Amino acid sequence: MAIEADGYTYHSGRRAFQRDRTRISEMAACGWRVLPFTWQDLTQRKSYLIATVSRALA
């Protein structure tokens, strides 16, 4: 499993958006399960993030 943390500052342009989607697709093709979260999830929604990761690991 992989956790992807996206912040708008570094992921707002078309190039960054495409690069991120390509990376996630490549990880999925290799058998990885990717959980994408936002910077807001990491800083303001910690209980949601923890609950989601816990469910994924169960």
N, C-alpha and C positions, 0 to 999 in steps of 0.2 A: 504494500500500500504506500502511496505517496500523498503528501499534503501540499497543495499548491496555494501559496499566499499571494494574492494580487492586490496591489495598490494602484489607484488611479494615476498617480504621478508617473509611474513607469509602464503602465499598460493602457494608455489612452490613445495612442496613435495606431494607424492601420498596420504598420510594420510590426509593432510590438504585439498587437492583437493576433496577427497571423503567426508570428513566431511562437506565441504561447499555445495556440491551437495545434500547431504542428508538433510541438514538444509533447503535449498531452496525448495526441493521437499516437505518437511513437511509443510513449510509455504504455498506453493501452494495448498496442499491438504486441508488446513484449510481455503482456500478462499483468501489468501493474493496474491497480485500482486507484484512481486519482480522486481525491476529495478537494475540490476548490473552495477556498475561503477568501474573503476580502479582508483588507486591513481593518475595516470596521468590526468584522467578526472577531479578529484577534484582540482588538483593544476595547471594544464596547459590548461584545456579545460572547464573552468567554464561556458562560454556562451552555449556550447553544453549541459552540464549537466542541466543547468537551463531551457533551451528550452525543453529538453526531459521530465523533471519532470513536467513542465508547461503543456505540451501536455497530459501527463498521468493524470493530475488532471482536465483537461477540460471536 
